[in-house]
Amino acid sequence: MITLCKACGTSFETTDSSPAQCKICEDERQFVPVTGQAWIALDRLIASHLNKWQQHEPYLLSLKTVPNFAINQRAFILRTPEGNILWDCIANLDDATKTLIAALGGLKAIAISHPHYYTTMQDWAAEFDAPIYLHASDSEWIMRDSPWITLWEGDTLTLATDVRIIRLGGHFPGGSVLHWAQDGGMLLAGDILQVTPGADAVSFMWSYPNMLPLPAATIEDIMRRLSAVRFSKLYGAFEGQNITENADDIVRRSGEKYIACLG
């Protein structure tokens, strides 16, 4: 049976009882609720929730679960001439989602920014015969093995023409963003770069729920890694976190401000 942590959405293989703990939530980059760790079977989640879809660009769709579940992130489907790429993952893989993705042509690949969004990636991969690309630096956070998982190393990995994963580190050692080089450039950033409420800045945090910032030297390294990357648009992990113009300049100015504040 597949059991999910209600706080983060990570999936575990269980027999008769729920896991004793969630390693993801016990790490300081996430949290255990004051009411304690709670669990839900995957089939119960599917029965009580559904996924909402939104089209942002002709080539970009997002989906998120309603009502809200766990961290409440959204996933993206980037449509390329070489096949569809799922960026980040949500736990709820219901029949409607399976039908819609199949109608779009299935998935070429799954890539995930960091362990908080691993959720039920194993089930998505098995459903669509799609390899999962995770950075090897974060392999200790994989709670369920899968033959579809491919661990990659280094700083970049090309998934298709004009599409590559870029490791920025920071929030997690393997924390990554997805870069699409066409149409002025676009980043799918998860919360490796966290879009602020005004959508006119980003923040750089080691732990978002516990409000622990990254050190200045780490932010400087992130800015160095992004210095040659061109992108006018940036889409973050949560609904409404859309920067649709001048995104690279906004990220640059945000980095400079963060470093000055920490300095």
PABA-317710 format. One record per residue (C-alpha): y, x, z; chain; residue in three letters; residue number from 1. Coordinates in steps of 0.1 Angstrom, whole numbers, plus 5000, padded with zeros to 4 digits. Last residue first. Layout:
<site py="Y" px="X" pz="Z" ch="A" aa="ALA" i="NUM"/>
...
//
This chain:
<site py="5415" px="5266" pz="5045" ch="A" aa="GLY" i="263"/>
<site py="5397" px="5233" pz="5049" ch="A" aa="LEU" i="262"/>
<site py="5426" px="5212" pz="5038" ch="A" aa="CYS" i="261"/>
<site py="5434" px="5237" pz="5010" ch="A" aa="ALA" i="260"/>
<site py="5398" px="5237" pz="4998" ch="A" aa="ILE" i="259"/>
<site py="5397" px="5199" pz="4997" ch="A" aa="TYR" i="258"/>
<site py="5430" px="5198" pz="4978" ch="A" aa="LYS" i="257"/>
<site py="5418" px="5222" pz="4952" ch="A" aa="GLU" i="256"/>
<site py="5386" px="5204" pz="4948" ch="A" aa="GLY" i="255"/>
<site py="5403" px="5171" pz="4944" ch="A" aa="SER" i="254"/>
<site py="5426" px="5185" pz="4917" ch="A" aa="ARG" i="253"/>
<site py="5397" px="5198" pz="4897" ch="A" aa="ARG" i="252"/>
<site py="5378" px="5165" pz="4901" ch="A" aa="VAL" i="251"/>
<site py="5408" px="5145" pz="4889" ch="A" aa="ILE" i="250"/>
<site py="5413" px="5168" pz="4860" ch="A" aa="ASP" i="249"/>
<site py="5377" px="5165" pz="4849" ch="A" aa="ASP" i="248"/>
<site py="5379" px="5127" pz="4853" ch="A" aa="ALA" i="247"/>
<site py="5410" px="5123" pz="4830" ch="A" aa="ASN" i="246"/>
<site py="5398" px="5088" pz="4820" ch="A" aa="GLU" i="245"/>
<site py="5371" px="5062" pz="4830" ch="A" aa="THR" i="244"/>
<site py="5366" px="5070" pz="4867" ch="A" aa="ILE" i="243"/>
<site py="5340" px="5045" pz="4879" ch="A" aa="ASN" i="242"/>
<site py="5329" px="5041" pz="4915" ch="A" aa="GLN" i="241"/>
<site py="5330" px="5003" pz="4914" ch="A" aa="GLY" i="240"/>
<site py="5294" px="4999" pz="4924" ch="A" aa="GLU" i="239"/>
<site py="5280" px="5030" pz="4941" ch="A" aa="PHE" i="238"/>
<site py="5265" px="5063" pz="4929" ch="A" aa="ALA" i="237"/>
<site py="5294" px="5076" pz="4909" ch="A" aa="GLY" i="236"/>
<site py="5304" px="5074" pz="4872" ch="A" aa="TYR" i="235"/>
<site py="5326" px="5100" pz="4857" ch="A" aa="LEU" i="234"/>
<site py="5346" px="5099" pz="4825" ch="A" aa="LYS" i="233"/>
<site py="5367" px="5125" pz="4807" ch="A" aa="SER" i="232"/>
<site py="5341" px="5153" pz="4809" ch="A" aa="PHE" i="231"/>
<site py="5342" px="5189" pz="4798" ch="A" aa="ARG" i="230"/>
<site py="5321" px="5214" pz="4817" ch="A" aa="VAL" i="229"/>
<site py="5334" px="5250" pz="4817" ch="A" aa="ALA" i="228"/>
<site py="5349" px="5249" pz="4852" ch="A" aa="SER" i="227"/>
<site py="5321" px="5227" pz="4866" ch="A" aa="LEU" i="226"/>
<site py="5300" px="5256" pz="4880" ch="A" aa="ARG" i="225"/>
<site py="5331" px="5272" pz="4894" ch="A" aa="ARG" i="224"/>
<site py="5342" px="5240" pz="4910" ch="A" aa="MET" i="223"/>
<site py="5308" px="5237" pz="4928" ch="A" aa="ILE" i="222"/>
<site py="5311" px="5273" pz="4939" ch="A" aa="ASP" i="221"/>
<site py="5346" px="5267" pz="4953" ch="A" aa="GLU" i="220"/>
<site py="5332" px="5237" pz="4971" ch="A" aa="ILE" i="219"/>
<site py="5305" px="5258" pz="4987" ch="A" aa="THR" i="218"/>
<site py="5331" px="5284" pz="4998" ch="A" aa="ALA" i="217"/>
<site py="5352" px="5257" pz="5014" ch="A" aa="ALA" i="216"/>
<site py="5325" px="5245" pz="5036" ch="A" aa="PRO" i="215"/>
<site py="5310" px="5210" pz="5029" ch="A" aa="LEU" i="214"/>
<site py="5322" px="5181" pz="5050" ch="A" aa="PRO" i="213"/>
<site py="5304" px="5163" pz="5078" ch="A" aa="LEU" i="212"/>
<site py="5312" px="5126" pz="5079" ch="A" aa="MET" i="211"/>
<site py="5279" px="5115" pz="5096" ch="A" aa="ASN" i="210"/>
<site py="5272" px="5088" pz="5069" ch="A" aa="PRO" i="209"/>
<site py="5284" px="5112" pz="5041" ch="A" aa="TYR" i="208"/>
<site py="5266" px="5144" pz="5052" ch="A" aa="SER" i="207"/>
<site py="5273" px="5176" pz="5033" ch="A" aa="TRP" i="206"/>
<site py="5304" px="5162" pz="5017" ch="A" aa="MET" i="205"/>
<site py="5326" px="5168" pz="4987" ch="A" aa="PHE" i="204"/>
<site py="5351" px="5141" pz="4980" ch="A" aa="SER" i="203"/>
<site py="5364" px="5127" pz="4947" ch="A" aa="VAL" i="202"/>
<site py="5398" px="5114" pz="4936" ch="A" aa="ALA" i="201"/>
<site py="5416" px="5087" pz="4917" ch="A" aa="ASP" i="200"/>
<site py="5389" px="5060" pz="4920" ch="A" aa="ALA" i="199"/>
<site py="5410" px="5044" pz="4948" ch="A" aa="GLY" i="198"/>
<site py="5379" px="5040" pz="4970" ch="A" aa="PRO" i="197"/>
<site py="5369" px="5077" pz="4967" ch="A" aa="THR" i="196"/>
<site py="5343" px="5089" pz="4942" ch="A" aa="VAL" i="195"/>
<site py="5317" px="5111" pz="4959" ch="A" aa="GLN" i="194"/>
<site py="5307" px="5142" pz="4939" ch="A" aa="LEU" i="193"/>
<site py="5271" px="5149" pz="4948" ch="A" aa="ILE" i="192"/>
<site py="5272" px="5112" pz="4954" ch="A" aa="ASP" i="191"/>
<site py="5254" px="5103" pz="4922" ch="A" aa="GLY" i="190"/>
<site py="5274" px="5122" pz="4896" ch="A" aa="ALA" i="189"/>
<site py="5268" px="5108" pz="4862" ch="A" aa="LEU" i="188"/>
<site py="5293" px="5129" pz="4843" ch="A" aa="LEU" i="187"/>
<site py="5308" px="5121" pz="4809" ch="A" aa="MET" i="186"/>
<site py="5321" px="5140" pz="4779" ch="A" aa="GLY" i="185"/>
<site py="5348" px="5131" pz="4754" ch="A" aa="GLY" i="184"/>
<site py="5325" px="5107" pz="4736" ch="A" aa="ASP" i="183"/>
<site py="5296" px="5131" pz="4735" ch="A" aa="GLN" i="182"/>
<site py="5286" px="5159" pz="4760" ch="A" aa="ALA" i="181"/>
<site py="5266" px="5137" pz="4784" ch="A" aa="TRP" i="180"/>
<site py="5263" px="5156" pz="4817" ch="A" aa="HIS" i="179"/>
<site py="5239" px="5146" pz="4845" ch="A" aa="LEU" i="178"/>
<site py="5247" px="5158" pz="4880" ch="A" aa="VAL" i="177"/>
<site py="5227" px="5178" pz="4905" ch="A" aa="SER" i="176"/>
<site py="5220" px="5185" pz="4942" ch="A" aa="GLY" i="175"/>
<site py="5192" px="5211" pz="4943" ch="A" aa="GLY" i="174"/>
<site py="5205" px="5227" pz="4975" ch="A" aa="PRO" i="173"/>
<site py="5215" px="5193" pz="4989" ch="A" aa="PHE" i="172"/>
<site py="5250" px="5179" pz="4995" ch="A" aa="HIS" i="171"/>
<site py="5264" px="5211" pz="4981" ch="A" aa="GLY" i="170"/>
<site py="5243" px="5222" pz="4951" ch="A" aa="GLY" i="169"/>
<site py="5259" px="5219" pz="4917" ch="A" aa="LEU" i="168"/>
<site py="5228" px="5218" pz="4895" ch="A" aa="ARG" i="167"/>
<site py="5236" px="5206" pz="4860" ch="A" aa="ILE" i="166"/>
<site py="5212" px="5183" pz="4842" ch="A" aa="ILE" i="165"/>
<site py="5217" px="5182" pz="4804" ch="A" aa="ARG" i="164"/>
<site py="5223" px="5157" pz="4776" ch="A" aa="VAL" i="163"/>
<site py="5240" px="5168" pz="4743" ch="A" aa="ASP" i="162"/>
<site py="5207" px="5167" pz="4725" ch="A" aa="THR" i="161"/>
<site py="5181" px="5157" pz="4750" ch="A" aa="ALA" i="160"/>
<site py="5168" px="5166" pz="4785" ch="A" aa="LEU" i="159"/>
<site py="5184" px="5201" pz="4788" ch="A" aa="THR" i="158"/>
<site py="5180" px="5217" pz="4822" ch="A" aa="LEU" i="157"/>
<site py="5208" px="5236" pz="4840" ch="A" aa="THR" i="156"/>
<site py="5212" px="5258" pz="4871" ch="A" aa="ASP" i="155"/>
<site py="5178" px="5274" pz="4877" ch="A" aa="GLY" i="154"/>
<site py="5145" px="5257" pz="4886" ch="A" aa="GLU" i="153"/>
<site py="5127" px="5226" pz="4875" ch="A" aa="TRP" i="152"/>
<site py="5100" px="5206" pz="4893" ch="A" aa="LEU" i="151"/>
<site py="5082" px="5181" pz="4871" ch="A" aa="THR" i="150"/>
<site py="5069" px="5150" pz="4888" ch="A" aa="ILE" i="149"/>
<site py="5047" px="5126" pz="4866" ch="A" aa="TRP" i="148"/>
<site py="5014" px="5136" pz="4883" ch="A" aa="PRO" i="147"/>
<site py="5028" px="5120" pz="4914" ch="A" aa="SER" i="146"/>
<site py="5030" px="5130" pz="4951" ch="A" aa="ASP" i="145"/>
<site py="5046" px="5108" pz="4976" ch="A" aa="ARG" i="144"/>
<site py="5072" px="5119" pz="5003" ch="A" aa="MET" i="143"/>
<site py="5091" px="5144" pz="4981" ch="A" aa="ILE" i="142"/>
<site py="5117" px="5159" pz="5005" ch="A" aa="TRP" i="141"/>
<site py="5101" px="5194" pz="5005" ch="A" aa="GLU" i="140"/>
<site py="5107" px="5196" pz="4968" ch="A" aa="SER" i="139"/>
<site py="5145" px="5199" pz="4971" ch="A" aa="ASP" i="138"/>
<site py="5150" px="5234" pz="4957" ch="A" aa="SER" i="137"/>
<site py="5125" px="5226" pz="4929" ch="A" aa="ALA" i="136"/>
<site py="5151" px="5203" pz="4912" ch="A" aa="HIS" i="135"/>
<site py="5136" px="5171" pz="4902" ch="A" aa="LEU" i="134"/>
<site py="5127" px="5159" pz="4867" ch="A" aa="TYR" i="133"/>
<site py="5105" px="5128" pz="4866" ch="A" aa="ILE" i="132"/>
<site py="5083" px="5124" pz="4834" ch="A" aa="PRO" i="131"/>
<site py="5082" px="5090" pz="4818" ch="A" aa="ALA" i="130"/>
<site py="5050" px="5070" pz="4811" ch="A" aa="ASP" i="129"/>
<site py="5071" px="5038" pz="4817" ch="A" aa="PHE" i="128"/>
<site py="5052" px="5021" pz="4845" ch="A" aa="GLU" i="127"/>
<site py="5039" px="5054" pz="4860" ch="A" aa="ALA" i="126"/>
<site py="5074" px="5069" pz="4861" ch="A" aa="ALA" i="125"/>
<site py="5089" px="5039" pz="4876" ch="A" aa="TRP" i="124"/>
<site py="5062" px="5038" pz="4903" ch="A" aa="ASP" i="123"/>
<site py="5066" px="5075" pz="4912" ch="A" aa="GLN" i="122"/>
<site py="5104" px="5070" pz="4914" ch="A" aa="MET" i="121"/>
<site py="5100" px="5045" pz="4942" ch="A" aa="THR" i="120"/>
<site py="5129" px="5058" pz="4964" ch="A" aa="THR" i="119"/>
<site py="5139" px="5093" pz="4951" ch="A" aa="TYR" i="118"/>
<site py="5176" px="5084" pz="4956" ch="A" aa="TYR" i="117"/>
<site py="5182" px="5101" pz="4990" ch="A" aa="HIS" i="116"/>
<site py="5163" px="5132" pz="4976" ch="A" aa="PRO" i="115"/>
<site py="5190" px="5144" pz="4952" ch="A" aa="HIS" i="114"/>
<site py="5205" px="5138" pz="4917" ch="A" aa="SER" i="113"/>
<site py="5174" px="5122" pz="4901" ch="A" aa="ILE" i="112"/>
<site py="5162" px="5126" pz="4865" ch="A" aa="ALA" i="111"/>
<site py="5138" px="5102" pz="4848" ch="A" aa="ILE" i="110"/>
<site py="5127" px="5107" pz="4812" ch="A" aa="ALA" i="109"/>
<site py="5121" px="5091" pz="4778" ch="A" aa="LYS" i="108"/>
<site py="5122" px="5056" pz="4792" ch="A" aa="LEU" i="107"/>
<site py="5113" px="5023" pz="4775" ch="A" aa="GLY" i="106"/>
<site py="5127" px="5011" pz="4742" ch="A" aa="GLY" i="105"/>
<site py="5154" px="4987" pz="4753" ch="A" aa="LEU" i="104"/>
<site py="5129" px="4958" pz="4753" ch="A" aa="ALA" i="103"/>
<site py="5107" px="4979" pz="4777" ch="A" aa="ALA" i="102"/>
<site py="5137" px="4983" pz="4800" ch="A" aa="ILE" i="101"/>
<site py="5144" px="4946" pz="4800" ch="A" aa="LEU" i="100"/>
<site py="5108" px="4936" pz="4806" ch="A" aa="THR" i="99"/>
<site py="5102" px="4961" pz="4835" ch="A" aa="LYS" i="98"/>
<site py="5135" px="4951" pz="4851" ch="A" aa="THR" i="97"/>
<site py="5125" px="4914" pz="4849" ch="A" aa="ALA" i="96"/>
<site py="5091" px="4922" pz="4864" ch="A" aa="ASP" i="95"/>
<site py="5106" px="4939" pz="4895" ch="A" aa="ASP" i="94"/>
<site py="5111" px="4976" pz="4902" ch="A" aa="LEU" i="93"/>
<site py="5132" px="4975" pz="4934" ch="A" aa="ASN" i="92"/>
<site py="5135" px="5010" pz="4950" ch="A" aa="ALA" i="91"/>
<site py="5165" px="5023" pz="4930" ch="A" aa="ILE" i="90"/>
<site py="5165" px="5055" pz="4910" ch="A" aa="CYS" i="89"/>
<site py="5189" px="5082" pz="4898" ch="A" aa="ASP" i="88"/>
<site py="5195" px="5087" pz="4861" ch="A" aa="TRP" i="87"/>
<site py="5170" px="5069" pz="4839" ch="A" aa="LEU" i="86"/>
<site py="5171" px="5084" pz="4804" ch="A" aa="ILE" i="85"/>
<site py="5165" px="5064" pz="4772" ch="A" aa="ASN" i="84"/>
<site py="5152" px="5079" pz="4740" ch="A" aa="GLY" i="83"/>
<site py="5161" px="5105" pz="4714" ch="A" aa="GLU" i="82"/>
<site py="5191" px="5086" pz="4699" ch="A" aa="PRO" i="81"/>
<site py="5204" px="5084" pz="4735" ch="A" aa="THR" i="80"/>
<site py="5208" px="5054" pz="4759" ch="A" aa="ARG" i="79"/>
<site py="5217" px="5065" pz="4794" ch="A" aa="LEU" i="78"/>
<site py="5202" px="5041" pz="4819" ch="A" aa="ILE" i="77"/>
<site py="5219" px="5043" pz="4853" ch="A" aa="PHE" i="76"/>
<site py="5208" px="5037" pz="4889" ch="A" aa="ALA" i="75"/>
<site py="5229" px="5021" pz="4916" ch="A" aa="ARG" i="74"/>
<site py="5231" px="5030" pz="4952" ch="A" aa="GLN" i="73"/>
<site py="5226" px="5005" pz="4980" ch="A" aa="ASN" i="72"/>
<site py="5216" px="5030" pz="5008" ch="A" aa="ILE" i="71"/>
<site py="5189" px="5005" pz="5020" ch="A" aa="ALA" i="70"/>
<site py="5191" px="4972" pz="5002" ch="A" aa="PHE" i="69"/>
<site py="5220" px="4950" pz="4992" ch="A" aa="ASN" i="68"/>
<site py="5212" px="4915" pz="4981" ch="A" aa="PRO" i="67"/>
<site py="5210" px="4924" pz="4953" ch="A" aa="VAL" i="66"/>
<site py="5196" px="4956" pz="4938" ch="A" aa="THR" i="65"/>
<site py="5215" px="4978" pz="4914" ch="A" aa="LYS" i="64"/>
<site py="5215" px="4984" pz="4877" ch="A" aa="LEU" i="63"/>
<site py="5237" px="5005" pz="4855" ch="A" aa="SER" i="62"/>
<site py="5240" px="5006" pz="4817" ch="A" aa="LEU" i="61"/>
<site py="5254" px="5033" pz="4794" ch="A" aa="LEU" i="60"/>
<site py="5253" px="5038" pz="4756" ch="A" aa="TYR" i="59"/>
<site py="5278" px="5010" pz="4745" ch="A" aa="PRO" i="58"/>
<site py="5297" px="5019" pz="4777" ch="A" aa="GLU" i="57"/>
<site py="5298" px="5003" pz="4812" ch="A" aa="HIS" i="56"/>
<site py="5271" px="4976" pz="4808" ch="A" aa="GLN" i="55"/>
<site py="5261" px="4960" pz="4841" ch="A" aa="GLN" i="54"/>
<site py="5227" px="4948" pz="4854" ch="A" aa="TRP" i="53"/>
<site py="5218" px="4932" pz="4887" ch="A" aa="LYS" i="52"/>
<site py="5184" px="4937" pz="4901" ch="A" aa="ASN" i="51"/>
<site py="5165" px="4912" pz="4922" ch="A" aa="LEU" i="50"/>
<site py="5155" px="4909" pz="4959" ch="A" aa="HIS" i="49"/>
<site py="5131" px="4888" pz="4981" ch="A" aa="SER" i="48"/>
<site py="5098" px="4890" pz="4962" ch="A" aa="ALA" i="47"/>
<site py="5103" px="4926" pz="4950" ch="A" aa="ILE" i="46"/>
<site py="5111" px="4937" pz="4986" ch="A" aa="LEU" i="45"/>
<site py="5080" px="4919" pz="4998" ch="A" aa="ARG" i="44"/>
<site py="5058" px="4937" pz="4972" ch="A" aa="ASP" i="43"/>
<site py="5073" px="4970" pz="4982" ch="A" aa="LEU" i="42"/>
<site py="5063" px="4965" pz="5019" ch="A" aa="ALA" i="41"/>
<site py="5092" px="4967" pz="5043" ch="A" aa="ILE" i="40"/>
<site py="5099" px="4992" pz="5071" ch="A" aa="TRP" i="39"/>
<site py="5122" px="4996" pz="5101" ch="A" aa="ALA" i="38"/>
<site py="5134" px="5028" pz="5119" ch="A" aa="GLN" i="37"/>
<site py="5154" px="5021" pz="5151" ch="A" aa="GLY" i="36"/>
<site py="5180" px="4995" pz="5161" ch="A" aa="THR" i="35"/>
<site py="5206" px="5023" pz="5163" ch="A" aa="VAL" i="34"/>
<site py="5198" px="5030" pz="5126" ch="A" aa="PRO" i="33"/>
<site py="5182" px="5064" pz="5118" ch="A" aa="VAL" i="32"/>
<site py="5207" px="5084" pz="5097" ch="A" aa="PHE" i="31"/>
<site py="5211" px="5104" pz="5065" ch="A" aa="GLN" i="30"/>
<site py="5225" px="5139" pz="5059" ch="A" aa="ARG" i="29"/>
<site py="5215" px="5147" pz="5094" ch="A" aa="GLU" i="28"/>
<site py="5178" px="5146" pz="5086" ch="A" aa="ASP" i="27"/>
<site py="5159" px="5120" pz="5105" ch="A" aa="GLU" i="26"/>
<site py="5165" px="5095" pz="5077" ch="A" aa="CYS" i="25"/>
<site py="5147" px="5116" pz="5051" ch="A" aa="ILE" i="24"/>
<site py="5118" px="5124" pz="5074" ch="A" aa="LYS" i="23"/>
<site py="5111" px="5087" pz="5079" ch="A" aa="CYS" i="22"/>
<site py="5090" px="5082" pz="5110" ch="A" aa="GLN" i="21"/>
<site py="5057" px="5069" pz="5123" ch="A" aa="ALA" i="20"/>
<site py="5048" px="5054" pz="5089" ch="A" aa="PRO" i="19"/>
<site py="5039" px="5017" pz="5089" ch="A" aa="SER" i="18"/>
<site py="5003" px="5007" pz="5097" ch="A" aa="SER" i="17"/>
<site py="4972" px="4996" pz="5078" ch="A" aa="ASP" i="16"/>
<site py="4971" px="5021" pz="5049" ch="A" aa="THR" i="15"/>
<site py="5003" px="5037" pz="5038" ch="A" aa="THR" i="14"/>
<site py="5018" px="5055" pz="5008" ch="A" aa="GLU" i="13"/>
<site py="5055" px="5061" pz="5015" ch="A" aa="PHE" i="12"/>
<site py="5086" px="5051" pz="4996" ch="A" aa="SER" i="11"/>
<site py="5122" px="5061" pz="5004" ch="A" aa="THR" i="10"/>
<site py="5145" px="5032" pz="5005" ch="A" aa="GLY" i="9"/>
<site py="5171" px="5048" pz="5028" ch="A" aa="CYS" i="8"/>
<site py="5174" px="5025" pz="5058" ch="A" aa="ALA" i="7"/>
<site py="5147" px="5000" pz="5051" ch="A" aa="LYS" i="6"/>
<site py="5121" px="5027" pz="5047" ch="A" aa="CYS" i="5"/>
<site py="5097" px="5015" pz="5021" ch="A" aa="LEU" i="4"/>
<site py="5059" px="5009" pz="5022" ch="A" aa="THR" i="3"/>
<site py="5035" px="5012" pz="4992" ch="A" aa="ILE" i="2"/>
<site py="5000" px="5000" pz="5000" ch="A" aa="MET" i="1"/>
//
